[in-house]
């Protein structure tokens, strides 16, 4: 039995001090602490750590680490959704939009026809450690007959083949890997990555089971987590102007990412890495270096390097 003095008894009980609402910075640190603990095999929960820190999670804060640390951006043209996703991924690592203007990213591309390998090269230009996962690590014959790619398929095939061939030498990790729905869900649950995903844009918000008659329309979005209670994927869509994170039912998202034309492309950007650095002014973009190498070799290369 603890000893209580008369003075303590006579003092009316005081309400607990008002807890401060956790800021974005608070939650980022807490989420990182929880993620590190879980990687060590320890049981850790965000709400418990928030409580221990004397903070509160009122007012519906973002629900995942990737959501917290990523700035929602809107694409500036009908073709640069992938660039906006790269900007958002860079923001999760500490570079904001002012550090990485769209004009800088455009200047380091070789074409406005942006494929996933172009985005992986852009991230590598900033020193980002990431992996590009795809069902087909080759541009040859994979999109024959797809209207979305038809107009520039010959020049795109040459460029993409050159980039794939030089990927290892340029520090770009490319893996022929596809994730099942469960693997994707578990990857997002771990809260260790932001994922740039290629999807069929019209299918992304269509009611499940509704027949689609139009052609494939490629669109990039940034995946920042999942919501088990709503059975939904959390994503930031540069094609939508609202600032909030969008919830898309898991089944609907899975359909949109499996439509023929996507190659189930994902670019996985680990959240736990050093802050990237902008390329030196005047430096040759990695994509141009790879294309020049292919030209010197008298070909464009095919698939992954040996």
Steps between C-alpha positions, in 0.01 A plus 500: 500500500650834399534775756277805440541814710212706636596785267479277197159376613367849545600622154221445248597264220617689192400407147783353295695758301376573151684285249649666198386371160786312335657694216613351171859504632395327826317226314782446253742435788254273677420303185872453434553382858213250468627374163852446637360311799293275277801422282676384818208264561354709782131578541441872455194715430476858386213600730684366807816692412296815444343456842841446664621822342210689659345581163160440342383377162186712483375665180562200276872522427650307207506128563832380362861611503511540121185713516646718772830574333373542143374827354200461269574658161299545181634432152547805279434339160310201365821294469698573818313303768815289540710810564257614770531157662880531494467842665273354768739210559789745535294705745473191722881505521535869580502683164203730449346630179720810505809275510372291210298715258325326214725685254807333651348155465391567142852614412636161606271298276563390143131492399154610604392139455587405856533132588567356844870451425526875429366569849742253657787681325372836624501376859851360452608844371422630849685215669182326616530130582196337341394190308296480182284184497334395176352194334703567183849650520497551124330742262490256209159371389335549840259773387429408139141587416453733799375835372640687800857416391454469123585855386860502626566130562805472271694790652384406850618143452847618399528739796357262759720214381807722531402603852435143611832383354695770688297488822751313718788719385299815576398380846138429407362179652259319267341169597254281316262462791124511540320530830184311585219700657600364841868584450415857398269538800765369741766724348278803563413378850871497590511879443855489369439606138323750282408325175458662160244286315390492136124447470220528249356839591135442394488175702635659818172659608249292304259283702626143521347283231402791277596414143765716338497546125777758454871442439763482772600842631820493702520712814744515792394531864693484827398230747547608862332226702185301557195521724403157635174628649382619157685230303647778287828620353613851595643692207590847384374563149673788316206513261264611778511847649386427853777500761375196690615144456259291293356168616446241224346162577760226485318297233452804278864603530615146428295497180641839392862390547453169317345640181706404196745783435617558857753213513412515873770767529597620848790717613574436868658795682622415854405767751806435716793640303713812482355822365558510122700773330410684181726421202780746441409779263611417148555131575399250234176319592533126550246434224709691246815321612331162452365591156840633391663177617255296294570718193877449538445124517304516176176375651240569760551195721230256591354428843712470809879498479676169556 
